[in-house]
Each structure stands twice: as C-alpha cells, then as structure tokens.
C-alpha cells in the first residue's frame, strides 16, 4: 500500500511539473509583445537552478526512493578492476554491470601496453591532431580498426558519444533525412538534432516499416541516412542486416551501423554483425563504434571509404577542434584488438555464457524480451521501483546489476540489465539466476 501511494504521489507531481515545463517552452514564440499571454515567464526563479523542472523532477524521484528505503543505484564506487567480479565497499561482488565483454579491461598485456605508451608519449597529446601532430599509435589504431571492418580507412575520436554526434551533425543538413530504429542510442539522436536534418523513426528492427517510410518520403530529400545498431544495448537483440542493406539500395540511401556492442561479440571471431551474417562490410556505408566495451579502452571511431575519412579528418568539428586520443587509450585498444584476434575462444565462451544465462532465466520465468542472449540480457520488471529494489537486494547478496528506470525507458519497460563477460563461469551464471529467481518470486 505504501509503495502504491508513494508512486501515485510521484506520478501526480511529475505530471504537474511536465505541464508547467510545457507551458514555459511552448508559449514562447520569440515574436510576442510585452503583456501578451505567449510571453515567457521571467522572474527570479529563471536564474535559480533548483527551480528548473528537470532538477525538480530528479529531486522528487530521489525523495520518493528514500521514502521507500531504496538507495540510489547510480554512481556506485568500484574500488578495483570491474571484470567478472568487482570490489564495492570492500566487498567482492559478481559483476554484471560492466561492458567488459571479453575480460580485456585489466588484462596484464593491455595494462602493460598502456603503461609503455605513457612512458613513451606521456598522458596526453595535449592538442588536436590536425594542429599539433599525432603519434604513431593513432595511425596504428586507425589502420587496425579499418582492417577490423574491412574498410579503406578509419578515424578515432576521444569520445564514443561525441563521435556519433559530430559525424552525423557534420555530414547531414536541412535538405536531408535521417531514419533510425526507434531504440537507437542517444548519441545518434543528438547528432541528428545538431544536423538540422529531418528525423523519422521506424519500429524496432522492422525493415518492412523502413521500406514503407522511404517509399513515401525518399523523393523529398537529397540524401537519406538509415541508422541501426549491431546489438541494442537495452534489449540485447540485433537487426536483420541483409534486409536493411537491400532496402537502402532500393531507395538510394546510405546505411550507418553502430557496432558499439557487437564488436567482440557477434561473428565467430568477434568481427561484428557483418561477420555474423557472412556479408561484405562494404555493403555498409559507414561503420561506427566505441573502444570502451570489448576493446577495453575509451573513445570512438568511424570506418568507411578513404575519401570520406580524409574529408572528416580535415573538417569534422569533434575531431578538428578536439584533443586527440591519449596514447594510453590508443595502446590499450590496439592490444585488446590483438588479443581478440589471437584468442577467438573468448568470443566463443562469451556467447556460451550468454546463451546459458538467457536459457536459464527464461526457464525460471523471468521475462527477457527479445534478447538474443549474446552479451546483453534484460530482466524486465515493468516497474522502476521493483527494478531498483531487486538491484539493491542482489547487491546485498553479492551480485552487482544495474536497474534501468523511467525515464531512461518507459515505466512498463523498466528492467535489470545484465552484461555478460567471457570471464563469467557457469557457476556464476547458475548462482545469479538462483538469486534472481528467488527475489523475482517474492514480487
């Protein structure tokens, strides 16, 4: 009863805040006359951060969680390397909260490569590469990334999120259309917004819906970009890439695939979604990825034609006006790629562990949505409060797993999200499902 009343109070207050915020935004036209109703509200509160609706919403959610005895699940301090296990508050926990898919973050050889890079080149390149030059590691990494995707060239950026934002924002404009999967990552959405291009979405993984959209809209735009992901980080599923390639050809569109969560996971050697489907990587116009998941580093990259990459090197703002990747990050990613190529068993074991987790979770009656059971497996609670509570209880029993709560997802899609590592053992999986199942049955 208490939980229901608190939740209802929060929802009612959130609705009032949303109405207030909507008035503040929608009433402003920029053309009003003082005294008219469409004028923005100006007063002392316009300079007070705590009066901003978004700040108020967050405070309200945190207050509600406190009343229900739920600790914030965010910004947990991990006191060592976050691999299959992690150290929190001096206690070792089984870890399902990190993207360390191949167990390479903290690998001795990866650590050694990063240390040697620091000894040779320092901790920063201190400026943009176009102005202050670059290091051999930059060129070696980009060549390795191009080879990974079977592309002519690649370009590495200091931030994975910023890569998508700046590349899409730079390459497309108001005369263009970007059509994306409804569950696409925030970085893609921010890039589209920056570009000024028209944005349309299609239902998750629905290539037939995409075909319908382009049949209606393609003629109205100069260039069209279609964006999908290799593996979707919330649901752990993937698109039928050959179908999307056929549609982009049919409508003379460009196709971008974000492989942040599929490199090191899909394909027998971890080469991504193209290898999984046995396709030539040249079928995709632009590959996009991050170095912080399977590749145990930090940063992002794009791979594609030599002409495109050369243009981006000299023009894309997030590269030209940003510092280059730190030497240690370049070296770590390079070494991780090398180990991935040399030890494909890591990819095989990862997929075996993911499949076991998925099968046992489903057998225990835990809703896992459309997950393919490769590396990301959700347990859908359909309640933010329940997700936060189970996450807290699992931590108390020695298992770290993060909840995904409203508004990151809709309330009926709230979930726990398990990231599998090749370093997880079968006993780790069995223990986790046993604990999760018992907590799940308690409601």
Buried (B, 14 or more C-beta within 10 A) or exposed (E): EEBEEBBEBBEEBBEEBEEEBEEBEEBEEEEEEEEEEEEEEEEEEEEEEEEBBEEBBEEBBEBBBEBBEBEEBEEBEBEEBBBBBBBBEEEEBBBBBBBBBBBBBBBEEBBEBBEBBBEEBEEEBEEBBBEEEBBEBBEBBBEBBBBBBBBBBBBBBBBBBBBBBBBBBBBBEEEBBBBBBEBBBEBBBBBBBBBEBBBBBBEBBBBEBBBEBBEEBBEEBEBBBBBBBBBBBBBBBBBBBBBBBBBBEEBEBBBBBBBBBBBBBBBEBBBBBBBBBEBEBEBBBBBBBBBBBBBBBBBBBBBBBEEBBEBBBEEBBBBBEBBBBBBBBBBBBBBBBBBBBEBBEBBBBBBBBBBBBBBBBBEBEBEBBEBBBBBBBBBBBEBBBBBBBBBBBBBEBBBBBBBBBBEEBEBEBBBBBBBBBBBBEEEBBEBBBEBBBEBBEEE
